[in-house]
Amino acid sequence: MKLRNRVILITGGSRGLGKSMALGCAAEGGEVIITGRSSVQPEWVYQYEQVSYYQQDVGCLESTKKVLERVFNQYAQIDVLVNNAGINRDHLFKDMSLDDWNEVINTNLTGPFICSKAVLPYFIDQGYGKIINISSAAATRVNIGQANYCTAKAGVEMLTKVLAIELPRIGNITVNCIQPGVFEEGMGEELMSREKVWDKYKPRFASGRPGYGNELASSLVFLASDESNYINGHVLEVNGGLMWV
Ligand SMILES: NC(=O)c1ccc[n+]([C@@H]2O[C@H](COP(=O)([O-])OP(=O)(O)OC[C@H]3O[C@@H](n4cnc5c(N)ncnc54)[C@H](O)[C@@H]3O)[C@@H](O)[C@H]2O)c1
């Protein structure tokens, strides 16, 4: 029970990898709050006493502040923020609209900025907190058709490193990042459903297979637990061995 008495907020956890990480944290005794844009709680949440769902748009500071107030009122603490919410709007650059660009940057990069900023006063008051950002292999590898997504994810990794140096000066706060490869859940599922695309990707994987959500969740549990207290500013690649190109 590595996360007993820990309160973990996972943005965008209604499905996909966020759901896998929520279940992983709950299995280790954590109290988990997941968020999403919909006003309707996902059906699966009703089955887990330790998981709650709140509505949030990570691109909106007001919406995020309200979520954090609610979390604090309910649990009187917030220990871990997981910046997981993400979208893609893939197009070749010549066809990418300003809206495609702005939506992805707003959710995937400004979202982690907003959520980290909003949680900081709570972390400072507590004298403790962990931020864990979810980037992507696309942060350090070129994907044609993902100028917006690759740029946002590269930004998330740099945000991780800057905050990891700044925030420990004002509290016992660490900031780390998990860089997933391709997973069976969420966006990865969509990628693999396009057979031709997956055939092209597959040889890049030493493991020869995508990851499973629980294999990402175990890394998150480690970074969210006290076992990782001396790890800060790290980007943990979880991809089964992924070639560069
Ligand atoms: N699945 C993969 O193979 C893979 C690989 C690399 C990185 N990632 C990253 O993992 C994270 C989770 O992705 P996923 O694959 O589970 O995708 P997904 O589409 O299944 O889940 C994304 C979640 O984010 C939520 N969301 C989207 N915009 C939001 C907003 N503005 N405010 C609040 N919530 C919002 C959605 O409701 C959903 O719950 C993303 O950051 C993604 O970039 C996924």
The ligand as a Gaussian input file, in Angstrom:
#p B3LYP/6-31G(d) Opt

LIG

0 1
 N       -2.115000       6.242000     -25.163000
 C       -0.884000       6.375000     -25.587000
 O       -0.339000       5.495000     -26.269000
 C       -0.087000       7.623000     -25.230000
 C        1.233000       7.696000     -25.642000
 C        1.988000       8.808000     -25.302000
 C        1.435000       9.818000     -24.531000
 N        0.135000       9.722000     -24.146000
 C       -0.391000      10.824000     -23.310000
 O       -1.115000      10.268000     -22.230000
 C       -2.133000      11.174000     -21.810000
 C       -3.468000      10.431000     -21.760000
 O       -3.834000      10.102000     -23.099000
 P       -4.748000       8.852000     -23.490000
 O       -4.026000       8.084000     -24.495000
 O       -5.249000       8.188000     -22.271000
 O       -5.908000       9.634000     -24.275000
 P       -7.484000       9.646000     -24.095000
 O       -7.996000      10.467000     -25.223000
 O       -8.019000       8.268000     -23.903000
 O       -7.681000      10.422000     -22.706000
 C       -7.476000      11.794000     -22.612000
 C       -8.226000      12.299000     -21.414000
 O       -8.039000      13.724000     -21.320000
 C       -9.302000      14.336000     -21.102000
 N       -9.248000      15.712000     -21.579000
 C       -9.026000      16.160000     -22.839000
 N       -9.051000      17.509000     -22.852000
 C       -9.293000      17.909000     -21.569000
 C       -9.441000      19.172000     -20.944000
 N       -9.346000      20.330000     -21.640000
 N       -9.677000      19.223000     -19.608000
 C       -9.779000      18.069000     -18.895000
 N       -9.654000      16.851000     -19.425000
 C       -9.421000      16.784000     -20.757000
 C      -10.293000      13.447000     -21.849000
 O      -11.607000      13.649000     -21.373000
 C       -9.736000      12.062000     -21.492000
 O      -10.183000      11.652000     -20.218000
 C       -2.115000      12.322000     -22.811000
 O       -1.405000      13.406000     -22.268000
 C       -1.374000      11.737000     -24.005000
 O       -0.751000      12.736000     -24.759000
 C       -0.640000       8.663000     -24.486000

